[in-house]
Amino acid sequence: MLTWYQQGHDVQQLLPKLATYLGHVSVASTQRYLQMTPELLQAASMRFAAYAASVEDEVAEHA
């Protein structure tokens, strides 16, 4: 998952594919095996910060 974040992939879109690959019924089943690491948390936080900044810019443009 960390590599997905680092490469700019849509992680939310890839998780169902991972679940299917692992033979799980749902993403919830897969989540039991995933661990949040400091590196993964940082990558996800950076992705969210970039998203939030783009939303703020868009709002400012329309204000």
PDB file of N, H, CA, C and O in Angstrom:
ATOM      1  N   MET A   1       0.819  -1.186   0.000  1.00  0.00           N
ATOM      2  CA  MET A   1       0.000   0.000   0.000  1.00  0.00           C
ATOM      3  C   MET A   1       0.865   1.251   0.000  1.00  0.00           C
ATOM      4  O   MET A   1       0.536   2.250  -0.641  1.00  0.00           O
ATOM      5  N   LEU A   2       1.958   1.184   0.717  1.00  0.00           N
ATOM      6  H   LEU A   2       2.225   0.373   1.238  1.00  0.00           H
ATOM      7  CA  LEU A   2       2.845   2.349   0.757  1.00  0.00           C
ATOM      8  C   LEU A   2       3.332   2.691  -0.649  1.00  0.00           C
ATOM      9  O   LEU A   2       3.374   3.862  -1.027  1.00  0.00           O
ATOM     10  N   THR A   3       3.694   1.686  -1.409  1.00  0.00           N
ATOM     11  H   THR A   3       3.660   0.735  -1.102  1.00  0.00           H
ATOM     12  CA  THR A   3       4.145   1.915  -2.779  1.00  0.00           C
ATOM     13  C   THR A   3       3.031   2.524  -3.614  1.00  0.00           C
ATOM     14  O   THR A   3       3.283   3.410  -4.430  1.00  0.00           O
ATOM     15  N   TRP A   4       1.808   2.061  -3.420  1.00  0.00           N
ATOM     16  H   TRP A   4       1.603   1.341  -2.757  1.00  0.00           H
ATOM     17  CA  TRP A   4       0.681   2.644  -4.146  1.00  0.00           C
ATOM     18  C   TRP A   4       0.577   4.136  -3.864  1.00  0.00           C
ATOM     19  O   TRP A   4       0.430   4.942  -4.784  1.00  0.00           O
ATOM     20  N   TYR A   5       0.654   4.501  -2.578  1.00  0.00           N
ATOM     21  H   TYR A   5       0.774   3.847  -1.831  1.00  0.00           H
ATOM     22  CA  TYR A   5       0.591   5.926  -2.218  1.00  0.00           C
ATOM     23  C   TYR A   5       1.750   6.688  -2.847  1.00  0.00           C
ATOM     24  O   TYR A   5       1.561   7.755  -3.432  1.00  0.00           O
ATOM     25  N   GLN A   6       2.955   6.130  -2.721  1.00  0.00           N
ATOM     26  H   GLN A   6       3.109   5.264  -2.246  1.00  0.00           H
ATOM     27  CA  GLN A   6       4.140   6.821  -3.232  1.00  0.00           C
ATOM     28  C   GLN A   6       4.084   6.998  -4.746  1.00  0.00           C
ATOM     29  O   GLN A   6       4.608   7.980  -5.271  1.00  0.00           O
ATOM     30  N   GLN A   7       3.456   6.061  -5.450  1.00  0.00           N
ATOM     31  H   GLN A   7       3.030   5.263  -5.023  1.00  0.00           H
ATOM     32  CA  GLN A   7       3.357   6.148  -6.900  1.00  0.00           C
ATOM     33  C   GLN A   7       2.137   6.935  -7.365  1.00  0.00           C
ATOM     34  O   GLN A   7       1.920   7.095  -8.566  1.00  0.00           O
ATOM     35  N   GLY A   8       1.341   7.426  -6.419  1.00  0.00           N
ATOM     36  H   GLY A   8       1.517   7.296  -5.443  1.00  0.00           H
ATOM     37  CA  GLY A   8       0.201   8.265  -6.753  1.00  0.00           C
ATOM     38  C   GLY A   8      -1.041   7.504  -7.190  1.00  0.00           C
ATOM     39  O   GLY A   8      -1.948   8.091  -7.780  1.00  0.00           O
ATOM     40  N   HIS A   9      -1.096   6.202  -6.908  1.00  0.00           N
ATOM     41  H   HIS A   9      -0.359   5.726  -6.429  1.00  0.00           H
ATOM     42  CA  HIS A   9      -2.268   5.410  -7.285  1.00  0.00           C
ATOM     43  C   HIS A   9      -3.461   5.725  -6.388  1.00  0.00           C
ATOM     44  O   HIS A   9      -3.299   6.213  -5.270  1.00  0.00           O
ATOM     45  N   ASP A  10      -4.643   5.444  -6.884  1.00  0.00           N
ATOM     46  H   ASP A  10      -4.775   5.047  -7.792  1.00  0.00           H
ATOM     47  CA  ASP A  10      -5.875   5.605  -6.113  1.00  0.00           C
ATOM     48  C   ASP A  10      -6.047   4.374  -5.223  1.00  0.00           C
ATOM     49  O   ASP A  10      -6.569   3.351  -5.664  1.00  0.00           O
ATOM     50  N   VAL A  11      -5.613   4.477  -3.992  1.00  0.00           N
ATOM     51  H   VAL A  11      -5.188   5.309  -3.634  1.00  0.00           H
ATOM     52  CA  VAL A  11      -5.601   3.343  -3.070  1.00  0.00           C
ATOM     53  C   VAL A  11      -7.016   2.834  -2.805  1.00  0.00           C
ATOM     54  O   VAL A  11      -7.232   1.626  -2.705  1.00  0.00           O
ATOM     55  N   GLN A  12      -7.958   3.729  -2.693  1.00  0.00           N
ATOM     56  H   GLN A  12      -7.783   4.710  -2.775  1.00  0.00           H
ATOM     57  CA  GLN A  12      -9.345   3.311  -2.441  1.00  0.00           C
ATOM     58  C   GLN A  12      -9.886   2.458  -3.582  1.00  0.00           C
ATOM     59  O   GLN A  12     -10.713   1.573  -3.365  1.00  0.00           O
ATOM     60  N   GLN A  13      -9.426   2.723  -4.774  1.00  0.00           N
ATOM     61  H   GLN A  13      -8.754   3.442  -4.950  1.00  0.00           H
ATOM     62  CA  GLN A  13      -9.867   1.953  -5.921  1.00  0.00           C
ATOM     63  C   GLN A  13      -9.137   0.608  -6.003  1.00  0.00           C
ATOM     64  O   GLN A  13      -9.681  -0.362  -6.530  1.00  0.00           O
ATOM     65  N   LEU A  14      -7.927   0.551  -5.491  1.00  0.00           N
ATOM     66  H   LEU A  14      -7.485   1.339  -5.063  1.00  0.00           H
ATOM     67  CA  LEU A  14      -7.135  -0.679  -5.564  1.00  0.00           C
ATOM     68  C   LEU A  14      -7.449  -1.665  -4.446  1.00  0.00           C
ATOM     69  O   LEU A  14      -7.223  -2.864  -4.612  1.00  0.00           O
ATOM     70  N   LEU A  15      -7.962  -1.199  -3.318  1.00  0.00           N
ATOM     71  H   LEU A  15      -8.147  -0.225  -3.183  1.00  0.00           H
ATOM     72  CA  LEU A  15      -8.234  -2.109  -2.201  1.00  0.00           C
ATOM     73  C   LEU A  15      -9.200  -3.242  -2.550  1.00  0.00           C
ATOM     74  O   LEU A  15      -8.943  -4.381  -2.159  1.00  0.00           O
ATOM     75  N   PRO A  16     -10.294  -2.989  -3.265  1.00  0.00           N
ATOM     76  CA  PRO A  16     -11.161  -4.115  -3.649  1.00  0.00           C
ATOM     77  C   PRO A  16     -10.439  -5.137  -4.530  1.00  0.00           C
ATOM     78  O   PRO A  16     -10.706  -6.336  -4.446  1.00  0.00           O
ATOM     79  N   LYS A  17      -9.530  -4.658  -5.367  1.00  0.00           N
ATOM     80  H   LYS A  17      -9.312  -3.685  -5.435  1.00  0.00           H
ATOM     81  CA  LYS A  17      -8.757  -5.579  -6.217  1.00  0.00           C
ATOM     82  C   LYS A  17      -7.820  -6.423  -5.367  1.00  0.00           C
ATOM     83  O   LYS A  17      -7.638  -7.612  -5.632  1.00  0.00           O
ATOM     84  N   LEU A  18      -7.227  -5.815  -4.351  1.00  0.00           N
ATOM     85  H   LEU A  18      -7.374  -4.850  -4.136  1.00  0.00           H
ATOM     86  CA  LEU A  18      -6.376  -6.564  -3.434  1.00  0.00           C
ATOM     87  C   LEU A  18      -7.182  -7.626  -2.697  1.00  0.00           C
ATOM     88  O   LEU A  18      -6.734  -8.763  -2.549  1.00  0.00           O
ATOM     89  N   ALA A  19      -8.362  -7.255  -2.242  1.00  0.00           N
ATOM     90  H   ALA A  19      -8.726  -6.332  -2.363  1.00  0.00           H
ATOM     91  CA  ALA A  19      -9.221  -8.205  -1.530  1.00  0.00           C
ATOM     92  C   ALA A  19      -9.562  -9.396  -2.427  1.00  0.00           C
ATOM     93  O   ALA A  19      -9.518 -10.543  -1.983  1.00  0.00           O
ATOM     94  N   THR A  20      -9.895  -9.127  -3.667  1.00  0.00           N
ATOM     95  H   THR A  20      -9.930  -8.195  -4.028  1.00  0.00           H
ATOM     96  CA  THR A  20     -10.213 -10.197  -4.606  1.00  0.00           C
ATOM     97  C   THR A  20      -8.998 -11.078  -4.844  1.00  0.00           C
ATOM     98  O   THR A  20      -9.110 -12.304  -4.849  1.00  0.00           O
ATOM     99  N   TYR A  21      -7.845 -10.466  -5.038  1.00  0.00           N
ATOM    100  H   TYR A  21      -7.754  -9.470  -5.034  1.00  0.00           H
ATOM    101  CA  TYR A  21      -6.611 -11.213  -5.266  1.00  0.00           C
ATOM    102  C   TYR A  21      -6.302 -12.151  -4.093  1.00  0.00           C
ATOM    103  O   TYR A  21      -5.846 -13.279  -4.283  1.00  0.00           O
ATOM    104  N   LEU A  22      -6.558 -11.662  -2.892  1.00  0.00           N
ATOM    105  H   LEU A  22      -6.928 -10.746  -2.737  1.00  0.00           H
ATOM    106  CA  LEU A  22      -6.298 -12.469  -1.694  1.00  0.00           C
ATOM    107  C   LEU A  22      -7.401 -13.490  -1.423  1.00  0.00           C
ATOM    108  O   LEU A  22      -7.269 -14.326  -0.529  1.00  0.00           O
ATOM    109  N   GLY A  23      -8.483 -13.422  -2.190  1.00  0.00           N
ATOM    110  H   GLY A  23      -8.590 -12.743  -2.916  1.00  0.00           H
ATOM    111  CA  GLY A  23      -9.572 -14.376  -2.016  1.00  0.00           C
ATOM    112  C   GLY A  23     -10.533 -14.007  -0.899  1.00  0.00           C
ATOM    113  O   GLY A  23     -11.259 -14.862  -0.392  1.00  0.00           O
ATOM    114  N   HIS A  24     -10.540 -12.746  -0.519  1.00  0.00           N
ATOM    115  H   HIS A  24      -9.951 -12.052  -0.931  1.00  0.00           H
ATOM    116  CA  HIS A  24     -11.425 -12.292   0.543  1.00  0.00           C
ATOM    117  C   HIS A  24     -12.776 -11.883  -0.039  1.00  0.00           C
ATOM    118  O   HIS A  24     -12.877 -11.483  -1.199  1.00  0.00           O
ATOM    119  N   VAL A  25     -13.795 -11.993   0.780  1.00  0.00           N
ATOM    120  H   VAL A  25     -13.713 -12.318   1.723  1.00  0.00           H
ATOM    121  CA  VAL A  25     -15.148 -11.655   0.355  1.00  0.00           C
ATOM    122  C   VAL A  25     -15.316 -10.146   0.210  1.00  0.00           C
ATOM    123  O   VAL A  25     -16.065  -9.682  -0.649  1.00  0.00           O
ATOM    124  N   SER A  26     -14.627  -9.389   1.041  1.00  0.00           N
ATOM    125  H   SER A  26     -14.018  -9.766   1.739  1.00  0.00           H
ATOM    126  CA  SER A  26     -14.785  -7.936   1.025  1.00  0.00           C
ATOM    127  C   SER A  26     -13.500  -7.259   1.482  1.00  0.00           C
ATOM    128  O   SER A  26     -12.579  -7.898   1.990  1.00  0.00           O
ATOM    129  N   VAL A  27     -13.468  -5.946   1.285  1.00  0.00           N
ATOM    130  H   VAL A  27     -14.217  -5.426   0.872  1.00  0.00           H
ATOM    131  CA  VAL A  27     -12.325  -5.154   1.758  1.00  0.00           C
ATOM    132  C   VAL A  27     -12.223  -5.238   3.278  1.00  0.00           C
ATOM    133  O   VAL A  27     -11.122  -5.239   3.828  1.00  0.00           O
ATOM    134  N   ALA A  28     -13.364  -5.308   3.954  1.00  0.00           N
ATOM    135  H   ALA A  28     -14.258  -5.307   3.507  1.00  0.00           H
ATOM    136  CA  ALA A  28     -13.352  -5.402   5.427  1.00  0.00           C
ATOM    137  C   ALA A  28     -12.579  -6.634   5.883  1.00  0.00           C
ATOM    138  O   ALA A  28     -11.882  -6.586   6.897  1.00  0.00           O
ATOM    139  N   SER A  29     -12.693  -7.720   5.155  1.00  0.00           N
ATOM    140  H   SER A  29     -13.259  -7.759   4.331  1.00  0.00           H
ATOM    141  CA  SER A  29     -11.939  -8.928   5.499  1.00  0.00           C
ATOM    142  C   SER A  29     -10.444  -8.697   5.322  1.00  0.00           C
ATOM    143  O   SER A  29      -9.638  -9.184   6.114  1.00  0.00           O
ATOM    144  N   THR A  30     -10.082  -7.962   4.296  1.00  0.00           N
ATOM    145  H   THR A  30     -10.738  -7.566   3.653  1.00  0.00           H
ATOM    146  CA  THR A  30      -8.676  -7.678   4.016  1.00  0.00           C
ATOM    147  C   THR A  30      -8.092  -6.732   5.059  1.00  0.00           C
ATOM    148  O   THR A  30      -6.920  -6.850   5.417  1.00  0.00           O
ATOM    149  N   GLN A  31      -8.899  -5.799   5.546  1.00  0.00           N
ATOM    150  H   GLN A  31      -9.851  -5.703   5.255  1.00  0.00           H
ATOM    151  CA  GLN A  31      -8.412  -4.798   6.497  1.00  0.00           C
ATOM    152  C   GLN A  31      -7.869  -5.424   7.773  1.00  0.00           C
ATOM    153  O   GLN A  31      -7.024  -4.831   8.445  1.00  0.00           O
ATOM    154  N   ARG A  32      -8.340  -6.597   8.108  1.00  0.00           N
ATOM    155  H   ARG A  32      -9.027  -7.078   7.563  1.00  0.00           H
ATOM    156  CA  ARG A  32      -7.823  -7.273   9.307  1.00  0.00           C
ATOM    157  C   ARG A  32      -6.340  -7.563   9.204  1.00  0.00           C
ATOM    158  O   ARG A  32      -5.646  -7.648  10.218  1.00  0.00           O
ATOM    159  N   TYR A  33      -5.850  -7.715   7.978  1.00  0.00           N
ATOM    160  H   TYR A  33      -6.413  -7.646   7.155  1.00  0.00           H
ATOM    161  CA  TYR A  33      -4.451  -8.086   7.762  1.00  0.00           C
ATOM    162  C   TYR A  33      -3.552  -6.893   7.465  1.00  0.00           C
ATOM    163  O   TYR A  33      -2.336  -7.048   7.349  1.00  0.00           O
ATOM    164  N   LEU A  34      -4.126  -5.728   7.346  1.00  0.00           N
ATOM    165  H   LEU A  34      -5.113  -5.602   7.440  1.00  0.00           H
ATOM    166  CA  LEU A  34      -3.346  -4.527   7.056  1.00  0.00           C
ATOM    167  C   LEU A  34      -2.973  -3.827   8.350  1.00  0.00           C
ATOM    168  O   LEU A  34      -3.779  -3.733   9.276  1.00  0.00           O
ATOM    169  N   GLN A  35      -1.754  -3.342   8.403  1.00  0.00           N
ATOM    170  H   GLN A  35      -1.099  -3.419   7.652  1.00  0.00           H
ATOM    171  CA  GLN A  35      -1.304  -2.611   9.585  1.00  0.00           C
ATOM    172  C   GLN A  35      -0.905  -1.202   9.185  1.00  0.00           C
ATOM    173  O   GLN A  35      -0.258  -0.988   8.160  1.00  0.00           O
ATOM    174  N   MET A  36      -1.300  -0.253  10.008  1.00  0.00           N
ATOM    175  H   MET A  36      -1.826  -0.427  10.841  1.00  0.00           H
ATOM    176  CA  MET A  36      -0.914   1.131   9.781  1.00  0.00           C
ATOM    177  C   MET A  36       0.499   1.316  10.322  1.00  0.00           C
ATOM    178  O   MET A  36       0.738   1.155  11.519  1.00  0.00           O
ATOM    179  N   THR A  37       1.413   1.646   9.456  1.00  0.00           N
ATOM    180  H   THR A  37       1.219   1.776   8.483  1.00  0.00           H
ATOM    181  CA  THR A  37       2.790   1.918   9.854  1.00  0.00           C
ATOM    182  C   THR A  37       3.001   3.428   9.838  1.00  0.00           C
ATOM    183  O   THR A  37       2.222   4.155   9.222  1.00  0.00           O
ATOM    184  N   PRO A  38       4.040   3.901  10.505  1.00  0.00           N
ATOM    185  CA  PRO A  38       4.305   5.348  10.461  1.00  0.00           C
ATOM    186  C   PRO A  38       4.501   5.848   9.024  1.00  0.00           C
ATOM    187  O   PRO A  38       4.061   6.947   8.687  1.00  0.00           O
ATOM    188  N   GLU A  39       5.156   5.052   8.184  1.00  0.00           N
ATOM    189  H   GLU A  39       5.514   4.159   8.458  1.00  0.00           H
ATOM    190  CA  GLU A  39       5.391   5.456   6.801  1.00  0.00           C
ATOM    191  C   GLU A  39       4.083   5.534   6.013  1.00  0.00           C
ATOM    192  O   GLU A  39       3.875   6.458   5.226  1.00  0.00           O
ATOM    193  N   LEU A  40       3.217   4.566   6.232  1.00  0.00           N
ATOM    194  H   LEU A  40       3.386   3.815   6.871  1.00  0.00           H
ATOM    195  CA  LEU A  40       1.935   4.551   5.540  1.00  0.00           C
ATOM    196  C   LEU A  40       1.060   5.713   6.011  1.00  0.00           C
ATOM    197  O   LEU A  40       0.396   6.367   5.207  1.00  0.00           O
ATOM    198  N   LEU A  41       1.068   5.958   7.302  1.00  0.00           N
ATOM    199  H   LEU A  41       1.608   5.427   7.955  1.00  0.00           H
ATOM    200  CA  LEU A  41       0.304   7.075   7.845  1.00  0.00           C
ATOM    201  C   LEU A  41       0.795   8.398   7.283  1.00  0.00           C
ATOM    202  O   LEU A  41      -0.007   9.274   6.957  1.00  0.00           O
ATOM    203  N   GLN A  42       2.103   8.548   7.167  1.00  0.00           N
ATOM    204  H   GLN A  42       2.754   7.836   7.432  1.00  0.00           H
ATOM    205  CA  GLN A  42       2.664   9.779   6.612  1.00  0.00           C
ATOM    206  C   GLN A  42       2.265   9.934   5.142  1.00  0.00           C
ATOM    207  O   GLN A  42       1.887  11.026   4.717  1.00  0.00           O
ATOM    208  N   ALA A  43       2.346   8.861   4.373  1.00  0.00           N
ATOM    209  H   ALA A  43       2.653   7.974   4.718  1.00  0.00           H
ATOM    210  CA  ALA A  43       1.979   8.932   2.954  1.00  0.00           C
ATOM    211  C   ALA A  43       0.503   9.286   2.792  1.00  0.00           C
ATOM    212  O   ALA A  43       0.151  10.115   1.954  1.00  0.00           O
ATOM    213  N   ALA A  44      -0.357   8.661   3.592  1.00  0.00           N
ATOM    214  H   ALA A  44      -0.070   7.988   4.274  1.00  0.00           H
ATOM    215  CA  ALA A  44      -1.789   8.956   3.522  1.00  0.00           C
ATOM    216  C   ALA A  44      -2.061  10.391   3.959  1.00  0.00           C
ATOM    217  O   ALA A  44      -2.904  11.066   3.368  1.00  0.00           O
ATOM    218  N   SER A  45      -1.367  10.860   4.977  1.00  0.00           N
ATOM    219  H   SER A  45      -0.682  10.311   5.457  1.00  0.00           H
ATOM    220  CA  SER A  45      -1.539  12.231   5.457  1.00  0.00           C
ATOM    221  C   SER A  45      -1.109  13.242   4.404  1.00  0.00           C
ATOM    222  O   SER A  45      -1.764  14.267   4.213  1.00  0.00           O
ATOM    223  N   MET A  46      -0.011  12.953   3.725  1.00  0.00           N
ATOM    224  H   MET A  46       0.521  12.120   3.880  1.00  0.00           H
ATOM    225  CA  MET A  46       0.467  13.843   2.674  1.00  0.00           C
ATOM    226  C   MET A  46      -0.529  13.884   1.517  1.00  0.00           C
ATOM    227  O   MET A  46      -0.770  14.941   0.933  1.00  0.00           O
ATOM    228  N   ARG A  47      -1.104  12.725   1.191  1.00  0.00           N
ATOM    229  H   ARG A  47      -0.909  11.867   1.666  1.00  0.00           H
ATOM    230  CA  ARG A  47      -2.108  12.669   0.114  1.00  0.00           C
ATOM    231  C   ARG A  47      -3.319  13.501   0.500  1.00  0.00           C
ATOM    232  O   ARG A  47      -3.845  14.247  -0.327  1.00  0.00           O
ATOM    233  N   PHE A  48      -3.771  13.384   1.752  1.00  0.00           N
ATOM    234  H   PHE A  48      -3.344  12.779   2.423  1.00  0.00           H
ATOM    235  CA  PHE A  48      -4.927  14.151   2.189  1.00  0.00           C
ATOM    236  C   PHE A  48      -4.610  15.642   2.213  1.00  0.00           C
ATOM    237  O   PHE A  48      -5.448  16.456   1.824  1.00  0.00           O
ATOM    238  N   ALA A  49      -3.423  16.009   2.661  1.00  0.00           N
ATOM    239  H   ALA A  49      -2.743  15.348   2.977  1.00  0.00           H
ATOM    240  CA  ALA A  49      -3.043  17.423   2.713  1.00  0.00           C
ATOM    241  C   ALA A  49      -3.054  18.029   1.308  1.00  0.00           C
ATOM    242  O   ALA A  49      -3.506  19.160   1.123  1.00  0.00           O
ATOM    243  N   ALA A  50      -2.562  17.286   0.329  1.00  0.00           N
ATOM    244  H   ALA A  50      -2.195  16.368   0.479  1.00  0.00           H
ATOM    245  CA  ALA A  50      -2.567  17.777  -1.054  1.00  0.00           C
ATOM    246  C   ALA A  50      -4.000  17.925  -1.556  1.00  0.00           C
ATOM    247  O   ALA A  50      -4.330  18.898  -2.235  1.00  0.00           O
ATOM    248  N   TYR A  51      -4.839  16.965  -1.224  1.00  0.00           N
ATOM    249  H   TYR A  51      -4.571  16.174  -0.673  1.00  0.00           H
ATOM    250  CA  TYR A  51      -6.253  17.035  -1.609  1.00  0.00           C
ATOM    251  C   TYR A  51      -6.925  18.248  -0.963  1.00  0.00           C
ATOM    252  O   TYR A  51      -7.629  19.003  -1.634  1.00  0.00           O
ATOM    253  N   ALA A  52      -6.706  18.432   0.335  1.00  0.00           N
ATOM    254  H   ALA A  52      -6.134  17.820   0.880  1.00  0.00           H
ATOM    255  CA  ALA A  52      -7.328  19.550   1.057  1.00  0.00           C
ATOM    256  C   ALA A  52      -6.874  20.887   0.479  1.00  0.00           C
ATOM    257  O   ALA A  52      -7.674  21.814   0.357  1.00  0.00           O
ATOM    258  N   ALA A  53      -5.598  20.990   0.125  1.00  0.00           N
ATOM    259  H   ALA A  53      -4.948  20.237   0.224  1.00  0.00           H
ATOM    260  CA  ALA A  53      -5.085  22.233  -0.457  1.00  0.00           C
ATOM    261  C   ALA A  53      -5.736  22.509  -1.805  1.00  0.00           C
ATOM    262  O   ALA A  53      -6.042  23.657  -2.128  1.00  0.00           O
ATOM    263  N   SER A  54      -5.948  21.457  -2.594  1.00  0.00           N
ATOM    264  H   SER A  54      -5.700  20.524  -2.332  1.00  0.00           H
ATOM    265  CA  SER A  54      -6.574  21.665  -3.904  1.00  0.00           C
ATOM    266  C   SER A  54      -8.027  22.090  -3.753  1.00  0.00           C
ATOM    267  O   SER A  54      -8.519  22.900  -4.539  1.00  0.00           O
ATOM    268  N   VAL A  55      -8.715  21.557  -2.761  1.00  0.00           N
ATOM    269  H   VAL A  55      -8.315  20.899  -2.123  1.00  0.00           H
ATOM    270  CA  VAL A  55     -10.100  21.949  -2.503  1.00  0.00           C
ATOM    271  C   VAL A  55     -10.150  23.397  -2.053  1.00  0.00           C
ATOM    272  O   VAL A  55     -11.019  24.153  -2.486  1.00  0.00           O
ATOM    273  N   GLU A  56      -9.223  23.789  -1.184  1.00  0.00           N
ATOM    274  H   GLU A  56      -8.517  23.175  -0.832  1.00  0.00           H
ATOM    275  CA  GLU A  56      -9.173  25.176  -0.724  1.00  0.00           C
ATOM    276  C   GLU A  56      -8.923  26.121  -1.891  1.00  0.00           C
ATOM    277  O   GLU A  56      -9.537  27.184  -1.979  1.00  0.00           O
ATOM    278  N   ASP A  57      -8.020  25.732  -2.787  1.00  0.00           N
ATOM    279  H   ASP A  57      -7.521  24.868  -2.716  1.00  0.00           H
ATOM    280  CA  ASP A  57      -7.738  26.560  -3.963  1.00  0.00           C
ATOM    281  C   ASP A  57      -8.977  26.700  -4.839  1.00  0.00           C
ATOM    282  O   ASP A  57      -9.271  27.785  -5.341  1.00  0.00           O
ATOM    283  N   GLU A  58      -9.695  25.607  -5.018  1.00  0.00           N
ATOM    284  H   GLU A  58      -9.457  24.725  -4.609  1.00  0.00           H
ATOM    285  CA  GLU A  58     -10.897  25.623  -5.848  1.00  0.00           C
ATOM    286  C   GLU A  58     -11.984  26.524  -5.229  1.00  0.00           C
ATOM    287  O   GLU A  58     -12.665  27.268  -5.937  1.00  0.00           O
ATOM    288  N   VAL A  59     -12.128  26.443  -3.929  1.00  0.00           N
ATOM    289  H   VAL A  59     -11.576  25.839  -3.355  1.00  0.00           H
ATOM    290  CA  VAL A  59     -13.114  27.268  -3.227  1.00  0.00           C
ATOM    291  C   VAL A  59     -12.723  28.744  -3.359  1.00  0.00           C
ATOM    292  O   VAL A  59     -13.575  29.602  -3.592  1.00  0.00           O
ATOM    293  N   ALA A  60     -11.436  29.025  -3.208  1.00  0.00           N
ATOM    294  H   ALA A  60     -10.744  28.329  -3.018  1.00  0.00           H
ATOM    295  CA  ALA A  60     -10.968  30.412  -3.309  1.00  0.00           C
ATOM    296  C   ALA A  60     -11.199  30.971  -4.709  1.00  0.00           C
ATOM    297  O   ALA A  60     -11.504  32.153  -4.862  1.00  0.00           O
ATOM    298  N   GLU A  61     -11.057  30.132  -5.728  1.00  0.00           N
ATOM    299  H   GLU A  61     -10.810  29.171  -5.604  1.00  0.00           H
ATOM    300  CA  GLU A  61     -11.277  30.584  -7.101  1.00  0.00           C
ATOM    301  C   GLU A  61     -12.728  30.964  -7.350  1.00  0.00           C
ATOM    302  O   GLU A  61     -13.014  31.847  -8.159  1.00  0.00           O
ATOM    303  N   HIS A  62     -13.649  30.294  -6.651  1.00  0.00           N
ATOM    304  H   HIS A  62     -13.416  29.577  -5.994  1.00  0.00           H
ATOM    305  CA  HIS A  62     -15.074  30.527  -6.865  1.00  0.00           C
ATOM    306  C   HIS A  62     -15.663  31.541  -5.893  1.00  0.00           C
ATOM    307  O   HIS A  62     -16.858  31.832  -5.939  1.00  0.00           O
ATOM    308  N   ALA A  63     -14.830  32.073  -5.023  1.00  0.00           N
ATOM    309  H   ALA A  63     -13.859  31.837  -4.985  1.00  0.00           H
ATOM    310  CA  ALA A  63     -15.319  33.025  -4.025  1.00  0.00           C
ATOM    311  C   ALA A  63     -15.328  34.433  -4.546  1.00  0.00           C
ATOM    312  O   ALA A  63     -15.713  35.354  -3.826  1.00  0.00           O
TER     313      ALA A  63
END
